[in-house]
Amino acid sequence: MDLEQRIRQQFESSASTALDTSAGIGAEILQAAQRVVTTHGRQGKILICGNGGSAADALHFSAELLCRYQRERPPLAAIALSADTATITATANDYAFDQIFSRQINALGRPGDLLITITTSGNSPNILEAVKAAAGIGLDVVALTGRGGGALAGLLRETDIELRIPSDSTARIQEAHAIIIHSICDLIDLHITGEFQL
């Protein structure tokens, strides 16, 4: 086995998925950035959740919003729901793991806020419960998905936005999710600094 060729295949596969994603859902990524800007403009906050690598992406996304991406700008209100280990473990222990995000959404979410879910499968019970909780209190949803959208796709309303990666590979989906996060943050920077209006 040529290991250097195997490495090249990883990069080529990732690049192919990224380009397919850009071609397939570029307009929806723009809409998602507009939704974040609209939420910020009405003094709403962004709630973000995911499991595993997607939990790390939620932390990454919230940090880019709270701090900055590439340009100096005011902070945007964002909370990574995967960050509070005390709340997560208490909820999982006292209630159920599928409620670790929905309970936080019910406590912290207000009409005008936005929920962003990050999931490679679209089938995680706690993500499905998060989307149901968001709908129950009037939050719009932006869902980063893959693998056909899973059960989550069927829960989304017409006002929600799905950013579905055209891949069945967890690694490729996660890589494309990271590019989407950076793309949204770049558009937000351009808008807030007045270089371009969304």
Secondary structure, DSSP 8 states (H G I E B T S, - for coil): --HHHHHHHHHHHHHHHHHHHHHHHHHHHHHHHHHHHHHHHTT--EEEEESTHHHHHHHHHHHHHHT-SSS------EEETTS-HHHHHHHHHHT-GGGTTHHHHHHH--TT-EEEEE-SSS--HHHHHHHHHHHHTT-EEEEEE-GGGHHHHHH--TTSEEEE-S-S-HHHHHHHHHHHHHHHHHHHHHHHTTSS--
